[in-house]
Amino acid sequence: MRPLTIQTKLGGFYFWYYSIVGTFLPYWSLYLQDQGFNYKEIGLLSSIAILTRIFAPFIWGFIADKTGKRMLLVRIATWMEATIWFLIFIIPNNMQSIALLMLIFSFFQNAILAQFEGVTLFWLGDKHTESYGKIRKWGSIGFIVGVFSIGALLDVVDIHYLPIMLLCIAFTAFIWSFTIKEPSTAPSSQKILEPLLPILKKPVVAAFFAIEFIMLFAQAPFYSFYSNYLKLGGFSTTEIGFLWSVGVIAEIIMFNYANFFLSRFSWRNLVALCLVMTCIRFLLAGYFHESFAIQFISQTFHAFSFGLFHIIAMRIILQNFNAKQQGRGQALYSTMWGLGVASGSILAGQYWEQLTGQSIFIIAGLSALIGLLLVNFLPKTIQTPAR
């Protein structure tokens, strides 16, 4: 039997990591609802699960750049994830205990992706332009397997058993992480870290992180309440899982063909396109609450809301942060994600019942257009890949 290639190993970890996300993200709010939590409490708990993404990635990025032990951090974090899902069966499911578990879970969850993205880019080296999307798509496939299979399973199994499913997947991700070694091209431990402030003062970097915040603020109701929103519209968990999967299939297609856009259009034009498509996406989702066909169409726009936007983000980070700053650069990307989704989730939960879910999605879509005010700070010429 031939040994697994590094591309297969990296793709495999993305698969298991995003299987966790695909199991947690669409169904966790339904689990909380089943446990008796109201929309305000669900919004608060969802924001706690995301809130640590504001500070945790930077802590982990600092440790990673300081020690050079990125895969060790990934293994510790995946083990802690599995432990959290085990503990949920031991402690009472009240607001305080669930909030504490979400705080710990998300603190370690946020250690994984930012550092593993760095590991992947270091392993790929000069081949990152043609290979990153092909490897990263396995995360999207894992998300689909998680969201669709768990959705179908929850039609016949009580949602009370969701934490068991999360425990099994998280433990598998932990085992798989041992197939991947530290990349030899990654910087080793650093006694003194290079400062980030000069990088953050660059207009392209500052503008992009601000746009990222706006983009994720607009997507917050989707990440925290989309499953509940569809449930109110009369959709089954199988249909909900299918619609989540549609978005990720669109994302996979974009990962495969993103170079078509990146080789023809500037970051400025592409980010503007992502913002406009995100606006249209949530206007459709809001106005056509009970239409499966329109929800299907709106989910295909995830190719731009996340897929293309994420690939542009990876290129901006790779071109503006040097090798010794990559851990913290990736961490800042995760931090802005957390700020956007956490603030949007709190507001959506606070006003869900007064404004209705339909109005929340419409407002979220319109808020994405604010990012257009900042796109002029991005390059107007096509960017060549970093080498």
C-alpha positions as CSV (number, residue, x, y, z in Angstrom):
1,M,0.0,0.0,0.0
2,R,1.4,3.3,-1.1
3,P,1.9,6.0,1.7
4,L,-0.5,8.9,1.7
5,T,0.7,12.1,0.0
6,I,0.9,15.3,2.0
7,Q,-1.9,16.7,-0.2
8,T,-4.1,13.7,0.9
9,K,-3.2,14.2,4.5
10,L,-3.9,17.9,4.5
11,G,-7.1,17.4,2.6
12,G,-8.1,14.6,5.1
13,F,-7.7,16.9,8.1
14,Y,-9.8,19.7,6.4
15,F,-12.5,17.0,5.8
16,W,-12.7,16.0,9.4
17,Y,-12.4,19.5,10.8
18,Y,-15.2,20.8,8.6
19,S,-17.3,17.7,9.3
20,I,-17.4,19.0,12.9
21,V,-18.4,22.5,11.6
22,G,-21.0,21.0,9.4
23,T,-22.5,19.1,12.3
24,F,-22.3,21.9,14.8
25,L,-23.2,25.0,12.8
26,P,-26.6,24.1,11.3
27,Y,-27.9,22.0,14.2
28,W,-26.5,23.5,17.4
29,S,-29.1,26.2,17.6
30,L,-31.8,23.5,17.1
31,Y,-30.3,21.5,19.9
32,L,-30.4,24.6,22.2
33,Q,-34.0,25.2,21.2
34,D,-34.8,21.6,22.0
35,Q,-33.2,22.1,25.4
36,G,-35.6,25.0,26.2
37,F,-33.5,28.0,25.4
38,N,-35.3,31.1,23.8
39,Y,-34.0,33.1,20.8
40,K,-32.3,35.7,23.0
41,E,-30.4,33.0,24.9
42,I,-29.6,31.2,21.7
43,G,-28.2,34.4,20.2
44,L,-26.1,35.0,23.3
45,L,-24.8,31.4,23.4
46,S,-24.0,31.5,19.7
47,S,-22.1,34.8,20.2
48,I,-20.1,33.2,23.1
49,A,-19.2,30.4,20.8
50,I,-17.9,33.0,18.3
51,L,-16.8,35.7,20.7
52,T,-13.5,33.9,21.6
53,R,-12.6,34.2,17.9
54,I,-11.9,37.9,18.7
55,F,-9.0,37.1,21.0
56,A,-8.2,33.3,20.9
57,P,-6.8,33.2,17.4
58,F,-4.3,35.9,18.2
59,I,-3.2,34.1,21.4
60,W,-2.7,30.9,19.4
61,G,-1.0,32.8,16.6
62,F,1.4,34.4,19.0
63,I,2.2,31.0,20.5
64,A,2.6,29.4,17.1
65,D,4.9,32.1,15.8
66,K,6.9,32.0,19.1
67,T,7.3,28.2,19.3
68,G,7.0,27.1,15.7
69,K,4.9,24.1,16.9
70,R,1.7,24.6,14.8
71,M,0.7,21.0,14.5
72,L,1.2,20.4,18.2
73,L,-1.3,23.2,18.9
74,V,-3.7,21.7,16.4
75,R,-3.6,18.3,18.1
76,I,-4.1,19.8,21.6
77,A,-7.1,21.8,20.3
78,T,-8.8,18.8,18.6
79,W,-8.3,16.7,21.8
80,M,-9.9,19.4,23.8
81,E,-12.8,19.7,21.4
82,A,-13.6,16.0,21.9
83,T,-13.3,16.4,25.7
84,I,-15.9,19.3,25.6
85,W,-18.5,17.1,23.8
86,F,-17.9,14.4,26.4
87,L,-18.4,16.8,29.3
88,I,-21.8,18.0,28.0
89,F,-23.2,14.7,29.2
90,I,-21.9,15.2,32.7
91,I,-22.8,18.8,33.6
92,P,-26.4,20.2,33.6
93,N,-27.6,21.9,30.5
94,N,-28.4,25.3,32.0
95,M,-27.4,28.7,30.7
96,Q,-24.3,29.0,32.8
97,S,-22.8,25.6,32.1
98,I,-23.5,25.7,28.4
99,A,-22.0,29.2,28.2
100,L,-18.9,27.9,29.9
101,L,-18.6,24.9,27.6
102,M,-19.0,27.1,24.5
103,L,-16.3,29.5,25.8
104,I,-13.9,26.6,26.3
105,F,-14.9,24.8,23.1
106,S,-14.5,27.9,20.9
107,F,-11.2,28.9,22.5
108,F,-9.7,25.7,21.3
109,Q,-11.7,25.5,18.1
110,N,-10.2,28.8,17.1
111,A,-6.7,27.4,17.6
112,I,-7.2,24.9,14.8
113,L,-8.1,26.5,11.5
114,A,-5.9,29.6,11.6
115,Q,-2.8,27.6,12.4
116,F,-3.7,24.7,10.0
117,E,-4.1,27.2,7.2
118,G,-0.5,28.3,7.9
119,V,0.7,24.7,8.0
120,T,-1.0,24.0,4.6
121,L,0.5,27.1,2.9
122,F,4.0,26.2,4.3
123,W,3.7,22.6,3.0
124,L,2.6,23.8,-0.4
125,G,5.2,26.5,-0.8
126,D,5.4,27.8,-4.4
127,K,2.6,25.4,-5.4
128,H,0.0,27.1,-3.2
129,T,-1.6,29.0,-6.1
130,E,-2.6,25.9,-8.1
131,S,-2.9,23.5,-5.1
132,Y,-4.6,25.3,-2.2
133,G,-8.1,25.4,-3.6
134,K,-7.9,21.7,-4.6
135,I,-6.9,20.7,-1.0
136,R,-9.2,23.2,0.8
137,K,-12.2,21.8,-1.1
138,W,-12.0,18.7,1.0
139,G,-13.0,20.8,3.9
140,S,-16.1,21.8,2.0
141,I,-16.8,18.1,1.2
142,G,-16.5,17.3,4.8
143,F,-19.0,20.0,5.7
144,I,-21.4,18.6,3.2
145,V,-21.0,15.0,4.6
146,G,-21.6,16.4,8.1
147,V,-24.5,18.6,7.4
148,F,-26.4,16.3,5.1
149,S,-25.8,13.0,6.8
150,I,-26.5,14.4,10.3
151,G,-29.6,16.2,9.0
152,A,-31.0,13.0,7.6
153,L,-30.0,11.1,10.8
154,L,-31.8,13.7,13.0
155,D,-35.0,13.0,11.1
156,V,-35.0,9.6,12.8
157,V,-32.9,10.2,15.9
158,D,-33.7,12.7,18.6
159,I,-31.5,15.9,18.4
160,H,-30.6,15.2,22.1
161,Y,-27.9,12.9,20.7
162,L,-26.1,15.6,18.7
163,P,-23.2,15.9,21.1
164,I,-22.4,12.2,20.7
165,M,-22.1,12.7,17.0
166,L,-19.8,15.7,17.6
167,L,-17.7,13.7,20.0
168,C,-17.1,10.9,17.5
169,I,-16.1,13.3,14.7
170,A,-13.8,15.4,16.9
171,F,-12.0,12.3,18.1
172,T,-11.4,11.1,14.5
173,A,-10.0,14.6,13.6
174,F,-7.6,14.2,16.6
175,I,-6.4,10.8,15.4
176,W,-5.9,12.0,11.8
177,S,-3.8,15.0,12.9
178,F,-1.0,12.6,13.8
179,T,-0.5,11.9,10.0
180,I,0.8,15.4,9.4
181,K,4.2,16.5,10.5
182,E,5.4,20.1,11.1
183,P,6.4,21.6,7.7
184,S,10.2,21.9,7.4
185,T,9.8,25.2,5.6
186,A,8.0,26.9,8.5
187,P,10.0,29.2,10.8
188,S,11.1,27.6,14.0
189,S,10.8,29.3,17.4
190,Q,11.4,33.0,17.6
191,K,12.8,34.8,20.6
192,I,11.6,38.2,19.3
193,L,8.5,38.4,17.1
194,E,8.5,40.8,14.2
195,P,5.9,43.7,14.8
196,L,2.6,43.7,12.9
197,L,1.7,47.4,13.2
198,P,3.6,48.4,10.0
199,I,1.7,45.7,8.1
200,L,-1.7,46.7,9.6
201,K,-1.1,50.3,8.5
202,K,-1.0,49.3,4.8
203,P,-4.3,50.6,3.2
204,V,-4.9,47.3,1.5
205,V,-4.6,45.3,4.8
206,A,-6.6,47.7,7.0
207,A,-9.3,48.1,4.4
208,F,-9.6,44.3,3.8
209,F,-10.0,43.5,7.5
210,A,-12.6,46.2,7.9
211,I,-14.5,44.8,4.9
212,E,-14.2,41.3,6.4
213,F,-15.9,42.6,9.6
214,I,-18.8,44.0,7.5
215,M,-19.1,40.9,5.4
216,L,-19.3,38.6,8.5
217,F,-21.6,41.0,10.4
218,A,-24.0,40.6,7.4
219,Q,-23.7,36.8,7.5
220,A,-24.2,36.5,11.3
221,P,-27.9,35.8,11.2
222,F,-27.2,33.0,8.6
223,Y,-24.6,31.3,10.8
224,S,-26.6,31.6,14.0
225,F,-30.2,31.4,13.0
226,Y,-30.6,30.0,9.4
227,S,-31.7,26.6,10.6
228,N,-34.3,28.0,13.0
229,Y,-35.4,30.4,10.2
230,L,-36.0,27.5,7.8
231,K,-37.7,25.4,10.6
232,L,-40.2,28.2,11.0
233,G,-40.8,28.1,7.3
234,G,-41.8,24.4,7.6
235,F,-38.6,22.8,6.3
236,S,-37.5,19.4,7.7
237,T,-34.0,18.8,9.0
238,T,-33.2,16.8,5.8
239,E,-34.2,19.8,3.7
240,I,-32.3,22.1,6.0
241,G,-29.2,20.0,5.7
242,F,-29.6,19.9,2.0
243,L,-29.8,23.7,1.7
244,W,-26.7,24.0,3.8
245,S,-25.0,21.5,1.5
246,V,-26.0,23.5,-1.5
247,G,-24.0,26.5,-0.2
248,V,-20.9,24.3,0.3
249,I,-21.2,22.6,-3.1
250,A,-21.2,26.1,-4.6
251,E,-18.1,26.9,-2.4
252,I,-16.3,23.8,-3.7
253,I,-17.0,24.8,-7.3
254,M,-15.5,28.2,-6.6
255,F,-12.4,26.7,-5.0
256,N,-11.8,24.7,-8.2
257,Y,-12.3,27.6,-10.5
258,A,-11.4,30.7,-8.5
259,N,-8.3,31.3,-10.7
260,F,-10.6,32.1,-13.6
261,F,-11.7,35.2,-11.6
262,L,-8.4,35.9,-10.0
263,S,-6.5,36.0,-13.3
264,R,-8.9,38.3,-14.9
265,F,-10.1,40.8,-12.3
266,S,-8.5,42.8,-9.5
267,W,-9.1,42.3,-5.8
268,R,-11.1,45.5,-5.7
269,N,-13.6,44.3,-8.3
270,L,-13.8,40.8,-6.9
271,V,-14.4,41.9,-3.3
272,A,-17.1,44.4,-4.5
273,L,-18.7,41.5,-6.4
274,C,-18.6,39.4,-3.2
275,L,-20.4,42.1,-1.2
276,V,-23.1,42.7,-3.8
277,M,-23.7,38.9,-4.2
278,T,-24.0,38.6,-0.4
279,C,-26.5,41.4,-0.3
280,I,-28.7,39.7,-3.0
281,R,-28.3,36.4,-1.3
282,F,-29.9,37.5,2.0
283,L,-32.5,39.7,0.4
284,L,-33.7,36.6,-1.5
285,A,-33.6,34.5,1.8
286,G,-35.5,37.2,3.6
287,Y,-38.2,38.0,1.1
288,F,-38.9,34.3,0.1
289,H,-39.1,32.7,3.4
290,E,-41.0,29.6,2.5
291,S,-39.8,29.0,-1.1
292,F,-37.4,26.0,-1.3
293,A,-36.4,27.0,-4.9
294,I,-35.4,30.6,-3.9
295,Q,-33.6,29.4,-0.8
296,F,-31.7,27.0,-3.0
297,I,-30.7,29.8,-5.4
298,S,-29.7,32.1,-2.5
299,Q,-27.4,29.4,-1.1
300,T,-25.5,29.1,-4.4
301,F,-24.3,32.7,-3.7
302,H,-22.2,31.2,-0.9
303,A,-19.6,30.7,-3.6
304,F,-19.0,34.5,-3.4
305,S,-19.9,35.2,0.2
306,F,-17.3,32.7,1.5
307,G,-15.5,30.8,-1.3
308,L,-14.0,33.6,-3.4
309,F,-13.8,36.0,-0.5
310,H,-11.8,33.4,1.5
311,I,-9.3,32.7,-1.3
312,I,-8.7,36.5,-1.7
313,A,-8.1,36.7,2.0
314,M,-5.5,34.0,1.9
315,R,-3.7,35.8,-0.9
316,I,-3.8,39.1,0.9
317,I,-2.4,37.5,4.0
318,L,0.3,35.6,2.1
319,Q,1.4,38.6,0.2
320,N,1.5,41.1,3.1
321,F,2.6,39.0,6.1
322,N,6.0,37.4,5.9
323,A,6.7,33.7,6.9
324,K,7.4,34.7,10.5
325,Q,4.2,36.6,10.8
326,Q,1.8,34.1,9.1
327,G,0.5,32.7,12.4
328,R,-0.6,36.1,13.6
329,G,-1.8,37.1,10.2
330,Q,-4.1,34.1,10.0
331,A,-5.2,34.8,13.5
332,L,-6.2,38.4,12.7
333,Y,-8.3,37.0,9.9
334,S,-10.1,34.7,12.4
335,T,-10.4,37.5,14.9
336,M,-12.3,39.8,12.5
337,W,-14.5,36.9,11.6
338,G,-15.3,36.5,15.3
339,L,-16.0,40.2,15.8
340,G,-18.4,40.4,12.8
341,V,-20.4,37.2,13.6
342,A,-20.5,37.7,17.3
343,S,-21.8,41.3,17.1
344,G,-24.3,40.4,14.4
345,S,-25.5,37.3,16.3
346,I,-26.2,39.3,19.5
347,L,-28.1,42.0,17.6
348,A,-30.1,39.4,15.6
349,G,-31.0,37.5,18.7
350,Q,-32.0,40.7,20.5
351,Y,-34.4,41.9,17.8
352,W,-35.5,38.6,16.2
353,E,-39.0,38.5,17.8
354,Q,-39.6,42.3,17.5
355,L,-38.6,42.6,13.8
356,T,-39.2,38.9,12.7
357,G,-36.5,36.7,11.1
358,Q,-37.5,37.9,7.6
359,S,-36.7,41.5,8.4
360,I,-33.4,40.5,10.1
361,F,-32.2,38.7,6.9
362,I,-33.2,41.7,4.8
363,I,-31.4,44.2,7.0
364,A,-28.3,41.8,7.1
365,G,-28.2,41.7,3.3
366,L,-28.3,45.5,3.0
367,S,-25.6,46.0,5.6
368,A,-23.1,44.1,3.3
369,L,-23.2,47.1,0.9
370,I,-21.5,49.3,3.5
371,G,-18.3,47.4,2.6
372,L,-18.4,49.0,-0.9
373,L,-17.3,52.3,0.8
374,L,-13.9,50.7,1.4
375,V,-13.1,48.7,-1.8
376,N,-11.2,51.7,-3.3
377,F,-8.4,51.0,-0.9
378,L,-7.8,47.6,-2.5
379,P,-5.6,47.3,-5.6
380,K,-7.3,48.1,-8.9
381,T,-4.8,46.0,-10.9
382,I,-4.6,42.2,-11.1
383,Q,-2.3,40.8,-8.3
384,T,0.3,38.2,-9.2
385,P,0.8,35.3,-6.7
386,A,3.4,35.7,-4.0
387,R,6.4,33.5,-4.4
